[in-house]
Amino acid sequence: MKLVYFAWVRERIGVSEETVAPPAGTETIADLVRWLKTRDEGYEAAFENEAIVRAAIDHHHVKPDAVITGAREIAFFPPMTGG
């Protein structure tokens, strides 16, 4: 599964994208974030406040309870503001 990171999420993790194989039982965005946070302190810092980091599955915005089965790409990014 391809993960893509934007803005300060990318800066804290240290990579713009990567391919991962989450462990069995990782079924939702929330599960994926919990697993990522265990990988190292960069991920933990990026997802420190899980409520503000947004996610998209295959270019569609989703909520933390969205199922990731079959996802080709999951993107994580901070909240966006208009102006």
NUMARTI-151444 format. One record per atom (N, C-alpha, C): residue number from 1; x negated, y, z negated. Coordinates in steps of 0.05 Angstrom, whole numbers. Atoms other than C-alpha are relative to their C-alpha. Example, Ala and Ser with C-alpha at 12.3 -4.5 7.8 and 13.67 -1.06 7.14 Angstrom:
<zamis>
+-----+--------+--------+--------+
|   k |     px |     py |     pz |
+-----+--------+--------+--------+
|   1 |    -18 |    -24 |      0 |
|   1 |   -246 |    -90 |   -156 |
|   1 |    -18 |     24 |      0 |
|   2 |     16 |    -24 |      1 |
|   2 |   -273 |    -21 |   -143 |
|   2 |     15 |     22 |    -14 |
+-----+--------+--------+--------+
</zamis>
This chain:
<zamis>
+-----+--------+--------+--------+
|   k |     px |     py |     pz |
+-----+--------+--------+--------+
|   1 |    -17 |    -23 |      0 |
|   1 |      0 |      0 |      0 |
|   1 |    -18 |     25 |      0 |
|   2 |     15 |    -24 |     -2 |
|   2 |    -27 |     68 |     19 |
|   2 |     11 |     21 |    -18 |
|   3 |     -8 |    -22 |     17 |
|   3 |    -25 |    123 |    -33 |
|   3 |    -14 |     25 |      9 |
|   4 |     10 |    -26 |     -9 |
|   4 |    -35 |    196 |    -15 |
|   4 |      4 |     20 |    -22 |
|   5 |     -2 |    -20 |     22 |
|   5 |    -49 |    252 |    -65 |
|   5 |     -4 |     28 |     11 |
|   6 |      2 |    -28 |     -9 |
|   6 |    -40 |    327 |    -55 |
|   6 |     -5 |     19 |    -23 |
|   7 |      5 |    -22 |     18 |
|   7 |    -63 |    391 |    -88 |
|   7 |    -14 |     -8 |    -26 |
|   8 |     15 |      6 |     25 |
|   8 |    -83 |    386 |   -162 |
|   8 |      2 |    -29 |     -7 |
|   9 |      0 |     29 |      4 |
|   9 |    -62 |    313 |   -164 |
|   9 |    -25 |    -12 |     12 |
|  10 |     24 |      9 |    -15 |
|  10 |   -116 |    299 |   -112 |
|  10 |    -25 |      8 |    -14 |
|  11 |     24 |    -10 |     13 |
|  11 |   -166 |    342 |   -148 |
|  11 |     -6 |    -15 |    -26 |
|  12 |      5 |     14 |     25 |
|  12 |   -157 |    306 |   -215 |
|  12 |     -8 |    -29 |      5 |
|  13 |      7 |     28 |     -6 |
|  13 |   -160 |    237 |   -184 |
|  13 |    -27 |     -2 |     14 |
|  14 |     26 |      0 |    -14 |
|  14 |   -218 |    254 |   -138 |
|  14 |      0 |    -12 |     27 |
|  15 |     -3 |     10 |    -27 |
|  15 |   -192 |    223 |    -74 |
|  15 |     26 |     10 |     12 |
|  16 |    -25 |     -9 |    -13 |
|  16 |   -141 |    244 |    -22 |
|  16 |     19 |    -22 |      7 |
|  17 |    -17 |     24 |     -6 |
|  17 |   -117 |    174 |     -6 |
|  17 |    -16 |    -25 |     -6 |
|  18 |     12 |     25 |      5 |
|  18 |   -130 |    102 |    -21 |
|  18 |     20 |    -22 |      6 |
|  19 |    -17 |     24 |     -3 |
|  19 |   -103 |     32 |     -9 |
|  19 |     -2 |    -16 |    -25 |
|  20 |      0 |     15 |     25 |
|  20 |    -82 |     -6 |    -71 |
|  20 |     18 |    -25 |      2 |
|  21 |    -17 |     24 |      3 |
|  21 |    -51 |    -73 |    -90 |
|  21 |      9 |      0 |    -29 |
|  22 |    -10 |     -1 |     28 |
|  22 |    -10 |    -59 |   -153 |
|  22 |      5 |    -28 |    -11 |
|  23 |     -5 |     27 |     12 |
|  23 |     -2 |   -117 |   -202 |
|  23 |     30 |     -8 |      3 |
|  24 |    -27 |     11 |      0 |
|  24 |     59 |   -162 |   -202 |
|  24 |     17 |     15 |    -21 |
|  25 |    -18 |    -14 |     19 |
|  25 |    119 |   -129 |   -235 |
|  25 |      1 |     30 |      4 |
|  26 |     -1 |    -29 |     -7 |
|  26 |    104 |    -60 |   -206 |
|  26 |     21 |      4 |     21 |
|  27 |    -23 |     -1 |    -18 |
|  27 |    172 |    -47 |   -176 |
|  27 |     10 |     28 |      8 |
|  28 |    -10 |    -27 |     -4 |
|  28 |    186 |     28 |   -181 |
|  28 |    -23 |     20 |      0 |
|  29 |     20 |    -22 |      2 |
|  29 |    150 |     94 |   -175 |
|  29 |    -10 |      3 |    -28 |
|  30 |      8 |     -3 |     28 |
|  30 |    150 |     99 |   -251 |
|  30 |    -19 |    -23 |     -8 |
|  31 |     18 |     23 |      6 |
|  31 |    118 |     29 |   -256 |
|  31 |    -27 |      6 |     12 |
|  32 |     25 |     -6 |    -14 |
|  32 |     66 |     50 |   -205 |
|  32 |    -16 |     21 |    -15 |
|  33 |     14 |    -22 |     15 |
|  33 |     49 |    114 |   -243 |
|  33 |    -11 |    -11 |    -26 |
|  34 |     11 |     11 |     26 |
|  34 |     42 |     76 |   -309 |
|  34 |    -25 |    -17 |      5 |
|  35 |     23 |     16 |     -7 |
|  35 |     -6 |     28 |   -275 |
|  35 |    -24 |     17 |      8 |
|  36 |     22 |    -18 |     -8 |
|  36 |    -46 |     83 |   -242 |
|  36 |    -13 |     14 |    -23 |
|  37 |     11 |    -13 |     24 |
|  37 |    -55 |    118 |   -309 |
|  37 |    -20 |    -17 |    -15 |
|  38 |     19 |     18 |     14 |
|  38 |    -92 |     57 |   -334 |
|  38 |    -27 |     -3 |     15 |
|  39 |     24 |      4 |    -17 |
|  39 |   -144 |     60 |   -278 |
|  39 |    -24 |     16 |     -9 |
|  40 |     22 |    -16 |     11 |
|  40 |   -186 |    117 |   -306 |
|  40 |     11 |     27 |     -9 |
|  41 |     -9 |    -25 |     11 |
|  41 |   -183 |    185 |   -338 |
|  41 |     10 |     20 |     20 |
|  42 |    -10 |    -17 |    -21 |
|  42 |   -173 |    221 |   -272 |
|  42 |     29 |     -4 |      6 |
|  43 |    -28 |      6 |     -5 |
|  43 |   -108 |    185 |   -259 |
|  43 |     17 |      8 |    -25 |
|  44 |    -14 |     -7 |     25 |
|  44 |    -88 |    195 |   -332 |
|  44 |      5 |     30 |     -1 |
|  45 |     -3 |    -30 |      0 |
|  45 |   -100 |    270 |   -325 |
|  45 |     20 |      9 |     21 |
|  46 |    -18 |     -8 |    -22 |
|  46 |    -63 |    274 |   -259 |
|  46 |     29 |     -6 |     -7 |
|  47 |    -28 |      8 |      7 |
|  47 |     -1 |    239 |   -287 |
|  47 |      6 |      4 |    -29 |
|  48 |     -4 |     -5 |     28 |
|  48 |     -6 |    266 |   -357 |
|  48 |     29 |      8 |     -6 |
|  49 |    -28 |     -7 |      3 |
|  49 |     62 |    298 |   -350 |
|  49 |     15 |    -11 |     25 |
|  50 |    -13 |     15 |    -22 |
|  50 |     98 |    247 |   -306 |
|  50 |     25 |     15 |     11 |
|  51 |    -25 |    -13 |     -9 |
|  51 |    161 |    290 |   -303 |
|  51 |     -4 |     21 |     21 |
|  52 |      4 |    -22 |    -20 |
|  52 |    129 |    344 |   -260 |
|  52 |    -12 |     -9 |     26 |
|  53 |     12 |     10 |    -25 |
|  53 |     93 |    301 |   -209 |
|  53 |     22 |    -12 |     18 |
|  54 |    -21 |      9 |    -19 |
|  54 |    137 |    289 |   -148 |
|  54 |    -12 |    -23 |     17 |
|  55 |      8 |     23 |    -17 |
|  55 |    135 |    227 |   -103 |
|  55 |     17 |     -1 |     25 |
|  56 |    -14 |      6 |    -25 |
|  56 |    154 |    209 |    -32 |
|  56 |     -8 |    -27 |     10 |
|  57 |      5 |     26 |    -12 |
|  57 |    161 |    141 |     -1 |
|  57 |      6 |      3 |     30 |
|  58 |     -2 |     -2 |    -30 |
|  58 |    148 |    140 |     74 |
|  58 |     14 |     27 |      8 |
|  59 |     -8 |    -28 |     -7 |
|  59 |    160 |    216 |     77 |
|  59 |     27 |      8 |    -10 |
|  60 |    -26 |     -7 |     12 |
|  60 |    225 |    216 |     37 |
|  60 |     -4 |      4 |    -30 |
|  61 |      2 |     -6 |     29 |
|  61 |    227 |    249 |    -32 |
|  61 |     17 |    -21 |    -15 |
|  62 |    -14 |     20 |     16 |
|  62 |    247 |    199 |    -85 |
|  62 |     -3 |      6 |    -30 |
|  63 |      1 |     -2 |     29 |
|  63 |    259 |    195 |   -160 |
|  63 |    -17 |    -22 |    -12 |
|  64 |     17 |     21 |     13 |
|  64 |    217 |    155 |   -210 |
|  64 |     11 |    -28 |      0 |
|  65 |    -12 |     27 |      1 |
|  65 |    266 |     97 |   -209 |
|  65 |      2 |    -12 |     28 |
|  66 |     -1 |     10 |    -28 |
|  66 |    259 |     88 |   -133 |
|  66 |    -17 |    -25 |      2 |
|  67 |     14 |     26 |     -4 |
|  67 |    239 |     17 |   -113 |
|  67 |    -21 |      4 |     22 |
|  68 |     23 |     -4 |    -18 |
|  68 |    171 |     14 |    -78 |
|  68 |     -4 |    -24 |     19 |
|  69 |      3 |     24 |    -17 |
|  69 |    180 |    -55 |    -45 |
|  69 |      3 |      8 |     29 |
|  70 |      0 |     -6 |    -29 |
|  70 |    164 |    -49 |     29 |
|  70 |    -10 |     27 |      8 |
|  71 |     11 |    -27 |     -7 |
|  71 |    135 |     21 |     24 |
|  71 |    -26 |     -2 |     15 |
|  72 |     25 |     -2 |    -14 |
|  72 |     81 |     36 |     74 |
|  72 |    -18 |     21 |    -12 |
|  73 |     16 |    -22 |     11 |
|  73 |     59 |    101 |     43 |
|  73 |     16 |     13 |    -23 |
|  74 |    -11 |    -14 |     22 |
|  74 |     72 |    134 |    -24 |
|  74 |    -18 |     24 |     -5 |
|  75 |     15 |    -26 |      4 |
|  75 |     52 |    207 |    -34 |
|  75 |      8 |     11 |    -27 |
|  76 |     -5 |    -13 |     25 |
|  76 |     45 |    243 |   -100 |
|  76 |    -10 |     29 |      3 |
|  77 |      6 |    -28 |     -2 |
|  77 |     45 |    319 |   -106 |
|  77 |     13 |     16 |    -22 |
|  78 |    -12 |    -17 |     20 |
|  78 |     59 |    375 |   -155 |
|  78 |     25 |     13 |     10 |
|  79 |    -24 |    -14 |     -9 |
|  79 |    124 |    413 |   -154 |
|  79 |     -7 |     23 |     20 |
|  80 |      5 |    -21 |    -19 |
|  80 |    129 |    461 |    -96 |
|  80 |     19 |     24 |     -6 |
|  81 |    -17 |    -24 |      3 |
|  81 |    155 |    532 |    -99 |
|  81 |      3 |     14 |     27 |
|  82 |     -5 |    -15 |    -25 |
|  82 |    185 |    574 |    -44 |
|  82 |     -9 |     28 |     -4 |
|  83 |      7 |    -27 |      2 |
|  83 |    170 |    644 |    -29 |
|  83 |      0 |     15 |     26 |
+-----+--------+--------+--------+
</zamis>
